[in-house]
Amino acid sequence: MDISKAKKIIDFNREQKEKIGRQLECFYARSGIPYGSTLKFDSWDYVKMTASKFLVLSVFLPMKDKELGALLYHTKEISYMLINSAIPQANRNFAYCHELYHAINPGKMLLKHGLEMYLDMDYQDSEDEKMANAFAGCLLMPEEKIRAACAAFQQESKSIPETTAKTAECFGAPFVAAAIRIFELGLYNDAGELEKLLNMQKEEVYKLYEDHWLNTEYLKPAGSNQFAALKNLMETLAEELGKEGLLSDKDAKYILRKLERLYREIGEES
């Protein structure tokens, strides 16, 4: 990402702070999670339950396309969030938060076509995508917590890249997303330093994590595959609907075949 685009993103996020704040209040109120808390991505059930509060079924799947962060299929009854677990875990976390925004605030594209696609850390320029990215950054790295963490890291760190890496690891966030959030909040202001962070290669970030004893697993794909659980859930629902006379055996088999076909199309070969 070039510095001019990053500056525009930071300016946009600052301008939309009040609006994003209202969206966050809505999220925390509906989810039942204490305001300003961080999400727990180490528990699949927690992630699934959080999404379900917004009528979203979230599923981690390793996808063939490594540029694809997530897909959101929207219907009147329920939305299906497919998160690519073949991308680094930190990026996966950001993709989940990004798609939660769209699930809570379906835009014109999602309502018209029933599909929203998030490209991994692409930072597209449409208003809806910029809002979703701003929301994801705030949800993944709550302001009060990141200010406290960053202040502590600044005391012990010898460089801005070190502080940024420690902050990113602390919140399970992508390195670039953490850099943008830190500068957005004015915790650092030197544009030259921001440009250095944005220009760091994956190998350099990985070495930074290693050198400072940080968890490099965030920089690697987890490869989590919940397709079997999804299929089992759909089979159970189909059986229940069949007993109630709301779904025929023929339609149930058709839906399950379609689900398996979709998985073959987008899923990574094992």
Solvent accessible surface area in square Angstrom, and as a share of the most:
residue,aa,sasa,rsa
1,M,74,0.33
2,D,86,0.44
3,I,37,0.19
4,S,62,0.40
5,K,58,0.25
6,A,0,0.00
7,K,94,0.40
8,K,147,0.62
9,I,15,0.08
10,I,10,0.05
11,D,71,0.37
12,F,18,0.07
13,N,14,0.07
14,R,112,0.41
15,E,129,0.58
16,Q,38,0.17
17,K,110,0.47
18,E,131,0.59
19,K,87,0.37
20,I,4,0.02
21,G,21,0.20
22,R,134,0.49
23,Q,34,0.15
24,L,19,0.09
25,E,99,0.45
26,C,49,0.29
27,F,0,0.00
28,Y,11,0.04
29,A,84,0.65
30,R,116,0.42
31,S,6,0.04
32,G,63,0.61
33,I,19,0.10
34,P,97,0.61
35,Y,141,0.54
36,G,18,0.17
37,S,26,0.17
38,T,49,0.28
39,L,19,0.09
40,K,119,0.50
41,F,26,0.11
42,D,134,0.70
43,S,41,0.27
44,W,110,0.38
45,D,94,0.49
46,Y,51,0.19
47,V,4,0.02
48,K,78,0.33
49,M,94,0.42
50,T,8,0.04
51,A,0,0.00
52,S,48,0.31
53,K,92,0.39
54,F,10,0.04
55,L,114,0.57
56,V,2,0.01
57,L,19,0.10
58,S,8,0.05
59,V,6,0.03
60,F,3,0.01
61,L,4,0.02
62,P,12,0.08
63,M,1,0.00
64,K,93,0.39
65,D,74,0.38
66,K,95,0.40
67,E,130,0.58
68,L,13,0.07
69,G,0,0.00
70,A,0,0.00
71,L,8,0.04
72,L,0,0.00
73,Y,64,0.24
74,H,47,0.21
75,T,59,0.35
76,K,197,0.83
77,E,129,0.58
78,I,58,0.30
79,S,5,0.04
80,Y,61,0.23
81,M,0,0.00
82,L,8,0.04
83,I,0,0.00
84,N,0,0.00
85,S,1,0.00
86,A,11,0.08
87,I,4,0.02
88,P,39,0.24
89,Q,36,0.16
90,A,2,0.01
91,N,24,0.12
92,R,13,0.05
93,N,3,0.02
94,F,2,0.01
95,A,0,0.00
96,Y,1,0.00
97,C,0,0.00
98,H,0,0.00
99,E,0,0.00
100,L,0,0.00
101,Y,11,0.04
102,H,1,0.00
103,A,13,0.10
104,I,25,0.13
105,N,37,0.19
106,P,45,0.28
107,G,16,0.16
108,K,184,0.78
109,M,127,0.57
110,L,3,0.01
111,L,110,0.55
112,K,160,0.68
113,H,113,0.50
114,G,20,0.19
115,L,61,0.30
116,E,16,0.07
117,M,94,0.42
118,Y,4,0.02
119,L,62,0.31
120,D,33,0.17
121,M,41,0.18
122,D,65,0.34
123,Y,13,0.05
124,Q,63,0.28
125,D,106,0.55
126,S,59,0.38
127,E,103,0.46
128,D,52,0.27
129,E,16,0.07
130,K,55,0.23
131,M,5,0.02
132,A,0,0.00
133,N,12,0.06
134,A,5,0.04
135,F,0,0.00
136,A,0,0.00
137,G,8,0.08
138,C,17,0.10
139,L,0,0.00
140,L,5,0.02
141,M,0,0.00
142,P,7,0.04
143,E,55,0.24
144,E,147,0.66
145,K,88,0.37
146,I,0,0.00
147,R,93,0.34
148,A,67,0.52
149,A,17,0.13
150,C,0,0.00
151,A,50,0.39
152,A,57,0.44
153,F,36,0.15
154,Q,64,0.28
155,Q,161,0.72
156,E,104,0.47
157,S,20,0.13
158,K,196,0.83
159,S,51,0.33
160,I,29,0.15
161,P,29,0.18
162,E,11,0.05
163,T,1,0.00
164,T,0,0.00
165,A,0,0.00
166,K,24,0.10
167,T,0,0.00
168,A,0,0.00
169,E,40,0.18
170,C,68,0.41
171,F,23,0.10
172,G,4,0.03
173,A,1,0.01
174,P,7,0.04
175,F,13,0.06
176,V,42,0.24
177,A,4,0.03
178,A,0,0.00
179,A,0,0.00
180,I,6,0.03
181,R,11,0.04
182,I,0,0.00
183,F,8,0.03
184,E,19,0.09
185,L,19,0.09
186,G,31,0.29
187,L,37,0.19
188,Y,41,0.15
189,N,115,0.59
190,D,80,0.42
191,A,43,0.34
192,G,36,0.35
193,E,41,0.19
194,L,4,0.02
195,E,73,0.33
196,K,125,0.53
197,L,1,0.01
198,L,13,0.06
199,N,86,0.44
200,M,44,0.20
201,Q,110,0.49
202,K,171,0.73
203,E,129,0.58
204,E,87,0.39
205,V,13,0.08
206,Y,73,0.28
207,K,121,0.51
208,L,25,0.12
209,Y,1,0.00
210,E,97,0.44
211,D,79,0.41
212,H,58,0.26
213,W,237,0.83
214,L,24,0.12
215,N,66,0.34
216,T,22,0.13
217,E,83,0.37
218,Y,57,0.22
219,L,41,0.20
220,K,74,0.32
221,P,74,0.47
222,A,48,0.37
223,G,38,0.36
224,S,15,0.10
225,N,68,0.35
226,Q,24,0.11
227,F,25,0.11
228,A,78,0.60
229,A,64,0.50
230,L,12,0.06
231,K,61,0.26
232,N,94,0.48
233,L,59,0.29
234,M,33,0.15
235,E,73,0.33
236,T,60,0.35
237,L,77,0.38
238,A,16,0.13
239,E,103,0.46
240,E,86,0.39
241,L,68,0.34
242,G,36,0.34
243,K,161,0.68
244,E,116,0.52
245,G,66,0.63
246,L,126,0.63
247,L,36,0.18
248,S,59,0.38
249,D,98,0.51
250,K,163,0.69
251,D,70,0.36
252,A,12,0.09
253,K,110,0.47
254,Y,108,0.41
255,I,70,0.36
256,L,33,0.16
257,R,126,0.46
258,K,110,0.47
259,L,28,0.14
260,E,50,0.22
261,R,105,0.38
262,L,51,0.25
263,Y,46,0.17
264,R,152,0.55
265,E,109,0.49
266,I,31,0.16
267,G,4,0.04
268,E,64,0.28
269,E,145,0.65
270,S,164,1.06
